[in-house]
Amino acid sequence: MINVDSRGALDHENVSLKAYITQGSSDIDKDDNAPEGLEVCYGRPNVFDLVEEAVRDSGNTSLAIVACGPGVMADEARRATVEMLGRGHGRVEYFEESFNW
């Protein structure tokens, strides 16, 4: 079920969200009422590859990398962002939100 607060953002054509289900059953289907901008994936994401793909797809536009998750995932996102900056992609910014249960 998609949080109602998220629906407005996801209804815009320039916003997309990949939600990773890392535990539990993989036979959960996407909510039929979910916005088009939502992609549900199963298993752990390859954070470095996702950041690299986002930077490549962004071209010369600004890109914000936002990490909120376990420490290892945030470390991977930060490392990938630094790597992209080192490759000359200067319009990339990194933001980290705290995460705990």
PyMOL commands that set and color helices and strands:
alter all, ss='L'
color gray80, all
select helices_A, chain A and resi 4-10+47-58+71-86
alter helices_A, ss='H'
color red, helices_A
select strands_A, chain A and resi 17-21+38-42+63-67+92-96
alter strands_A, ss='S'
color yellow, strands_A
deselect
rebuild
show_as cartoon
